[in-house]
Amino acid sequence: MNIFKFLKTTGVAALLSFAALPFASAQSASEPIKIGVPLPLTGPLAGGGRMILAGIQYAADEANGQGGVLGRKIQLLIEDTKSEPNTAAGIAAKMTSQDKVFAIVGGYGSTPDFAMLQAVKRYKPIFVHVGSSAVKLEETFGAEPWYYHVYIVDYMRQKGVTSFLNSITPRPKTVAIAYEDGLYGSDAVKFSDEYLGKASYKIVMKEPFKAGSPDLSPILNRVKALNPDVFFFVGYSGDNIQIARQAHELKINPKLTLIIAAGEKREDFGNFGNGIAVIGEWAPEQKIEGLDAFLKRITLALPANTKVLPTLVMGYTGMFTLIQSIKKANTLDHNKVMTAMDGSTFATPFGQVSYKDSERGGKHQLLSEKNLVVWQYRKTGQEVVWPIGKANGKLVYPSN
């Protein structure tokens, strides 16, 4: 069954029931390899969660289409965390203690994911954590031998933001920051202070908001009054779209608005996206060996006009690294699979990547600030504008 067509025609509720169906286990003499996939498929983080799911599903379908792994099919047990910490914790505990999954691949949203990881740490499953960038996650779980982290950690992003701003001519001087008040946003503003401060940028505003807030006009009115060189907005997918929409409605046009990619696409912004800069780990326009071939393959599996977004690629990459490590280990022995994960270099849509030590104590970190790119929305489409080696266009600054 094509999960992408299934999702398009029946929606989340049907998708969740589909998760309980075995992946053609009758075709194999062995039981399928069960992988738990806890993700926010409803709630404020659903945009990114559903994109990650599409990537995980494609990697599993790709492996199953080639005969499975060690002669066994991959079976995904997909459950909706609803973007809620208590729900996420309960689901992950059930997957490890009752469903007896071989591994968990998923997670998106630092606050619910922290609760989820706390709930499973005594079981020590192989946990490939696709999303979430809060440093508290790395500080608490990063040294665990069973914990593998795909997404960058937030201090890496703020290093990247600083490098990007340093590349702009004329160099910006003032930055206003608005951030969601959970772990994700709080880390962003903390490390913005550190890295932007060291680079002599003046932070003129640090304003928190609740993820999913329907009215962000008080923040925008402060930005208008301060007139910063850069407005740096740290939110989730719905927040990014909301801030752009309300800025357009209020006719507030900062010199440059910079957001963090969170599962949205250019079309989501309609006629109010032109000039917005987005920092993320991946863009289809960037120059990476083998990327065109990957995009052709996955586009055939997706519903028509579906965009391949960074969150989808992260989901694919997390699942792909686990599958390749099982194949390399040639066993389902957890320790041997983890040894294979530790010692492998993977050819992915991000390029050649490996799980490595991070600079602040993580033992299995896949992506870093070196993977970051910035793209800027045009009236239609987008162009990668930083770094120069991956760019296919030039930054428009000021963009207003």
N, C-alpha and C positions, 0 to 999 in steps of 0.2 A: 504493500500500500504506500502511495506517495503522501507523506505527512504534510507536504506543503499544499497540495490540492485539498487534502482532508481538512486542514486548518482553515483554508480559504472558504470552504463551503459550509463548515459546521461550527466553527468558532471554538472558544476555549473550553466550554463544558464538554463538548464531544472529544476534544483533544485529551482532556484529563481521563475520560473513560477509555480512550484508545491506549493510554499508558499501561493499562492493566492487561492488554492483549499480548501474547507471546509473539516474538518476531519469527514466525515460521519455524518454531522449534521442532515441528514434526519432520522437517527436512533433515534434521541432524539426530544422530543416535545419542548425543549428549545434551544435557540441559543447556539453555542459553546462559550467557554471561550477563548477570544482572548489574546494571549501572543505575544508581540513583541520580535523578536530575531534579533538584529542588530549585525553583525559580519563581520570581514574582510575575505571574501571568495576568493578574488583575491588580488594581491599586495604582498608586502614583508612579511605581517603577516598572509598570507592565511593558512599556515601549521597549526598553532595553532588554527586559527578561525574555520577551517573545523573540527578539532578534537573536539572542544567545541560544535559545532553544532551537531555532532554525539551523544554526551552525552546528550544534551538537548532533542534531538529527541527521544532517547531511553527512557528517563524518561517520556516523553509525551505519547509515544506508550504504555509503560508499564501501565500507568494510564488508557488510553483509552481502552486497552485490558481487563481491570478489570471493565469496565462499565463507565469510566469517573470519573469526580469529581462533586459531588452534582448532579449526574444524567446527567451531561453535558459533552460533549467531549471537549478536549483541542485542540484548533486550533493555530498553530504557524504561525505567519506572519514573514517570514524570508527575510531579505534584506542584501545586500552586501555593507558594508561601504567602501570597496576598500582600506582600511588602510589609508584613507584620512580624516583629521579633518572636512573639510567643508561638505563632503558627509555624514559623520557620524552624524553631527549635524542636517542636513536636514532630514535624515531618522528618527532619534529619535523624532524630533519635529512633523513630519508627523504622526508617530505612536500614539503619545499622543493626538494631536489636531484633526486629521482627522479620523484615524482608530479607535480611542477610545479603545485602548487595555486596558485590566484589569491591566496588569503589563508588565514590560520589564525584560527579562532575557538574558544576553549576555554581549558584550563588550570585546575587547581584543586589547591592545595597548594603553599605557598611554596617548600619545599625542592626537590621535583621540578621545579617550574616554573622555578626559577632555572637549573637544569641545562638545561632545554629551551630557554630563551631564549639561553643562552650558545651552544648548538649551532646556532642559526639566525641569529644576528646578522650573520654575514658575507653571508647571502643577502638580508637586509633585506626580508622579506615584510611585507605588511600583517598585523599581529598584533593581533587584538582579544582582549585578555586578560580573561577573564570573572571568574575567581576569584583568590584569593591577595592578601594584604594586607601582606606584609612590606615594610618601608621599604627594605631592600636592593634589592628589585626596582625601586623608583622611582629610587633613587640610581644604579643601574647602567644601567637602560634607559629611564627616564622621559623623558629629553631626546631620545631617538631619534625621528626623524620618522615611522617606520613603526610605532611602538608606541602602542597605545590601551588604556587601562585602565578597566574598568567598575567593579569592586569598590572600596570605599573603601580607603585606605591606613591602616595601623594607628594612626598618631598621630591621625588623624581620629576613629577609634572611641574612643580614650581621652579625647579632648576630649568626645565624646558621653557616655561613661560618667560623666565628672565632672559634666557638666551635669545628667544624670539624677539622680545622687546629691544634687546641690545642691537639687533640686526636692522632695526627700522631707522630710516633717515627721513626727516630729522628725528633724533632720538627723543622718545617721550620722556616727560619729567614727572608727571603726576598720574596716580592710579587710584580709582575708586573701586572698592570691592563689595559685592553683595554675595552672601553665601547662605545655603540652607543650614539650619542650626543643629544638624545631626553630626555624627562622627566624620562623615565625608567633608562637609563644608567647613567644620571647625578645624580640621587638619589643613585644609587648603589655606585658610587665612593665617594659621600659625606659621606655615612654611613660606607663605608669601611674605610675611613680616621678615623672616630670616633671609631669604634669597633676594627679594626685591630691595630690602633694606641694605644689604651688603653692596648692592649695585647702585646705591644712591638714588633710588626712586622714592618719591614722597607719596606715601599712602594717605590720601585725604579723606577716605571714608571706609569703614568696615561695618557693614549693616547686615545682621542676620534676618532670615525669614523662614517660615515653615514650608517644607516641601509640599507642593500642591496648593499653595495659597492662591485664591482667586483674584486677589487685588494686590499688585505690586507697584501701584502708582506712588505711594509715599517714597519708595526707594528711588523711583525715576525722577520725582520732583527734586530730591536731594542731589541727584546726579546733574540735573539741569542747572541747579543753583551753583554747584561746585565747578562744573565745566572741566572735568579732568581730561587729560590726554588719552587715557584708556579707561574704559569701564569694563572691569573683569567680573563676570557673573558666574557663580558656581552653584549649579542646580542640576536637577534631573531633567529628563526629556521634556515633560510637560511644562516645567518651569522655564526652560530655555525658550520654548515656543511662546509661552505667556508673556515673558519680559519683552520679547521682540514685538509681539502684537500690540501690547499696551504702549510701548515706546512709539510705535507708528501712530496709534490713535491719539496720543498726547502730543505728537509732533516734537518728540524729544530725540535728538540725533547726536549722540556722542561722537567725538572724533574717530574713535574706534571702539566697537563692542567686541569683546573676546569672551567666548563661551567654551565650555568643555563638552566634547562630543558625548552624548548619552543615549544614543539610539534613535535620534531624529534624523530626518533627511531634508534636503533643500526644499522639496515640494511642500513639506509641512509648514513652511514659513510664508508661503504665498507671496504676495507683493510687498511684504514687510521684512524680507530677509536680505535684500541687497546690501553688500558691504560688511556683513557680520563675518568675523573671523572665528574659526573653530579650531581648537587644539585637540588632537586625538592621536591614537597609536597607529592609525592606518587610513589610507584613502586609495580608492581604485585608480586614481590618476598618477600615483607615484611610480617611480621606476624601480621595480624589483624583478629579478630574474624568475621566470616561470609564472609570474602573476597573471599575464594575459590568458594562459592556458587554464589556470584555475578558475578565472572568472567565466570563461566560456563553459566549463563543465558545470559549475554551480548554477549559472544562469538558466541552463536547460532544466534544472530540477525545481527552480523557483516559479511561483505563479507569475504570469506576464506582468511586466512593469515593476516588479519588486526590486528595490535597490539593495545592493550588497553593502552593508554598513559595518563599521568597525566592531560593533558588538557581535554581529553575526560571525565575523572572522575570528574573534576571540573565542567564541563558543566552539567553532570548528577546530581551532588550533588546540584548545585544551583537550578535547576528545581525541584528536588525532595523535597528540603526544602520548596519551595513555595507550591507545591501540597499538601504536608502533613499539612501545616499550614492552607490552605483553608479547608481541610477536618476537621481539629481540630476546626476551627472557625465555621464550618457548615453554612457558609454564604459567600457572596462576598462583604460584607461591608469591605472597605479598613482598617478602624481602627481596626476592630475585627481580621482581618487576620494578621495585623502587631502585634497586641497583642499576637496572637498565635505564630508568628515567634519569638517574643522576649522571650517567656516563654517556649520554647520547646527544648528538646534534641533529636537530630536526629541520628539514626543508619545508617551510611553511609560507603562507601568504605574507608574513612579516619578513621573510628572508630566512637565513640560517640562524636558528636560535637554540639556546641550551638553558637548562635550569642551573643557575649559578648562585653563589653567595651574593647578597646585597651588601651595600656599604653600612647598613644599620642593623645587621644581625639576622636577616632572613637567609635560609639555607637553600631554598629552591625557588628562585625568582626568575621568571622567563623573560619578561620585557623590561626595558629601562628607558630612561630619557633619550637614549640613542634611537629609539623607535618612533619618537614623537614627530608629527608633522603638523603644519598649520595649513588649512585651506580657507579660502574666502569665497563667500557666496556672491555670485553675479546675479543679474536680473533673471537669467536662467542658468542653471548648472553651478559649477564651482571649479576653482583652480587651486592646486597646491602651490603655496607661495613661500614656504619655508620647511626645511632648509634648502639651500640653493641646489644641492646635489639631487634632491628628489622633486624639485619644483617644476611645474609646467606653466606657471604664470607669475606675475609680479603683484605684490601687495599694493592696494590702493589705500593711501593714508595721507591726509585724513580721508575717511570714507564718507563723510557727510557733505 
